[in-house]
Amino acid sequence: MSELVRESVAEYLARRRTPDINDLAIRARALRGRFRSGLPDLAEAHDRYLDDAFDS
């Protein structure tokens, strides 16, 4: 069974298309502005928000 899983994973990885950097950039730009944090100062205080999130 483990050999079958290894072979299946190897086959999947061999067929998997590696995304082009341009495709990734297009996908990232498409996400811009689609989500709202509700935090007016997130761009300036992102480190503080991350610290707070990891402390809790």
C-alpha positions in Angstrom: 0.0 0.0 0.0 2.8 2.5 0.9 4.5 1.8 -2.4 1.2 2.6 -4.3 0.9 5.9 -2.4 4.5 6.8 -3.2 4.0 6.0 -6.8 0.8 8.0 -6.9 2.4 11.0 -5.3 5.4 10.8 -7.7 3.0 10.6 -10.7 1.0 13.6 -9.4 4.1 15.7 -8.9 5.5 14.8 -12.3 2.3 15.9 -14.0 1.7 19.0 -11.9 2.2 22.2 -13.8 4.6 24.7 -12.1 2.9 28.1 -12.1 4.6 30.7 -14.2 5.7 33.9 -12.3 3.5 36.0 -14.6 0.5 33.8 -13.9 1.1 34.2 -10.1 1.4 38.0 -10.5 -1.9 38.1 -12.4 -3.6 36.0 -9.8 -2.2 38.2 -7.0 -3.4 41.4 -8.7 -6.9 39.9 -9.1 -7.1 39.5 -5.4 -6.2 43.1 -4.7 -9.0 44.9 -2.9 -11.3 41.9 -2.6 -10.9 41.4 1.2 -11.3 43.9 4.0 -9.8 43.6 7.4 -11.8 46.3 9.0 -8.6 47.8 10.4 -8.0 51.3 9.2 -4.2 51.2 10.0 -3.4 47.6 8.9 -0.8 48.8 6.4 1.1 50.8 9.0 0.6 48.5 12.0 0.7 45.0 10.5 3.6 43.9 12.7 1.7 44.8 15.8 -1.4 42.9 14.6 0.7 39.9 13.9 2.3 40.0 17.3 -1.1 40.3 18.9 -2.4 37.3 16.9 0.5 35.1 17.8 0.4 36.1 21.5 -3.2 35.0 21.9 
